[in-house]
Amino acid sequence: MTGVMKLACLVLACMIVAGPMTANAALSCGTVNGNLAGCIGYLTQGAALTQGCCNGVTNLKNIARTTPDRQQACRCLQSAARAVGRGLNTGRAAGLPSACKVNIPYKISTSTNCNTVR
């Protein structure tokens, strides 16, 4: 349980630090992280995929309607993934949209070039 609290604090810190990076996009890292908060157990602890997580993934796809918003969401996801570090199951992160039956135009990965996301 303390690991989950540490992770939640880390995500909150990322939201605070990355928030100012959203000057050209209406979508904030706080919004991205908030929508995916229900996925933390799935992505870091091997917990079961929940409907709440998939609802967040779907909601995030629906609110990231413009190219700048999708690029910003990509950057926010990368920032959060880097902050979690080795605790993140990168395979589950990359497969999250598919697992939730949501199609997004890029791979969730720290190696994705977010500038090419359309």
C-alpha positions in Angstrom: 0.0 0.0 0.0 2.9 2.4 0.7 4.1 1.8 -2.8 0.8 2.9 -4.2 0.9 6.1 -2.1 4.4 6.8 -3.3 3.4 6.3 -6.9 0.3 8.6 -6.4 2.6 11.3 -5.0 5.0 10.9 -7.9 2.1 11.2 -10.4 0.9 14.3 -8.6 4.4 15.8 -8.7 4.6 15.1 -12.4 1.3 16.9 -12.9 2.5 20.0 -11.1 5.9 20.1 -12.9 4.5 19.3 -16.4 1.4 21.5 -16.1 3.2 24.6 -17.5 4.3 22.7 -20.6 0.8 22.9 -22.1 0.9 26.4 -23.5 -0.2 25.4 -27.1 -2.6 22.6 -26.1 -5.8 22.8 -24.2 -5.1 19.4 -22.7 -3.1 19.4 -19.4 -0.9 16.7 -17.9 -3.2 16.9 -14.9 -6.1 15.9 -17.1 -4.1 13.0 -18.7 -2.9 11.7 -15.4 -6.3 12.1 -13.8 -8.0 10.0 -16.5 -5.4 7.3 -16.2 -5.2 7.2 -12.4 -7.4 4.1 -12.3 -4.8 2.3 -14.4 -1.9 2.6 -12.0 -2.4 -0.8 -10.4 -2.7 -2.5 -13.8 0.4 -0.8 -15.1 2.7 -1.2 -12.1 1.5 -4.1 -9.9 0.0 -6.5 -12.4 -3.5 -5.9 -11.0 -6.5 -6.7 -13.2 -7.6 -4.3 -15.8 -10.6 -2.3 -14.4 -13.6 -0.7 -16.2 -12.5 2.6 -14.5 -9.2 2.4 -16.2 -10.7 1.7 -19.6 -13.3 4.5 -19.0 -10.3 6.9 -18.4 -8.6 5.7 -21.6 -11.8 6.2 -23.6 -12.4 9.6 -22.0 -8.8 10.7 -22.8 -9.2 9.7 -26.4 -12.4 11.6 -26.7 -11.0 14.8 -25.2 -7.7 14.8 -27.2 -9.4 15.8 -30.4 -6.8 18.1 -32.0 -3.3 17.3 -33.1 -1.7 19.6 -30.4 -3.8 17.8 -27.7 -2.8 14.4 -28.9 0.8 15.4 -29.0 0.5 16.9 -25.5 -1.2 13.7 -24.2 1.7 11.7 -25.7 4.3 13.9 -23.9 2.4 13.7 -20.7 2.2 9.9 -20.9 6.0 9.8 -21.6 6.7 12.1 -18.6 4.6 9.9 -16.3 6.2 6.7 -17.6 9.7 8.1 -17.0 8.7 9.2 -13.5 7.5 5.7 -12.6 10.6 4.3 -14.1 11.3 0.6 -13.6 8.1 0.0 -11.8 6.2 0.5 -15.0 5.3 -2.6 -17.0 6.1 -1.2 -20.5 4.3 -4.0 -22.3 1.1 -3.3 -20.4 1.5 0.4 -21.1 1.9 -0.1 -24.8 -1.0 -2.5 -24.9 -3.4 -0.5 -22.7 -5.4 1.1 -25.5 -5.9 -2.3 -27.2 -6.8 -4.0 -23.9 -9.5 -1.3 -23.4 -10.6 -1.6 -27.1 -9.6 2.0 -27.8 -7.7 3.0 -30.9 -5.2 5.8 -30.5 -2.9 7.0 -33.3 0.4 6.3 -31.5 2.2 3.7 -29.4 2.4 4.5 -25.7 6.1 4.3 -25.2 8.9 6.6 -24.1 10.5 6.1 -27.5 7.5 7.5 -29.4 8.2 10.7 -31.3 5.3 12.8 -30.0 6.0 15.5 -32.6 4.9 13.1 -35.3 1.5 12.3 -33.7 -1.4 13.6 -35.7 
